[in-house]
Structures are given as structure tokens and as C-alpha cells.
């Protein structure tokens, strides 16, 4: 029996995470590819490892702190 992808997707989306991983493994085996190897770690890119953004934020905070300190010096000199 042949099924269209539009018929399979609604059921696939209702699977648990474990079942989805098992489905991926089965499909990969059918295609003779192995996207996931047991006991191997994989890097997943995400914004949580974006150290460039953290550096920019630190520069902004440092600049803000410096601006605050300079404005306090100006206020102290005016009194």
C-alpha cells in the first residue's frame, strides 16, 4: 500500500520523541544511510553557544558602566 506524505505526516507528528527517533533510524536504514551513530556526540548549533553575541553584550555593558562613572564624575566636579 502506497501512502502520500500528507497522509503520513499527521501521524508522525503525534509520535513520542523516542518513536520519532526510531522512525528516523528506520528510514535511514531503508535509504542505507546512518545519520546517527550510537554513543557518538553531535554538536547542535544554537544561539546558546554564540560567544560573539556575548562579547558584544559585554562591550555594551562595559561602555554603559563607563558612561555612568563618567557622568558621576561630572556631577561631583559640578558641586
Long-range contacts (C-beta under 8 A, 24 or more apart in sequence): none
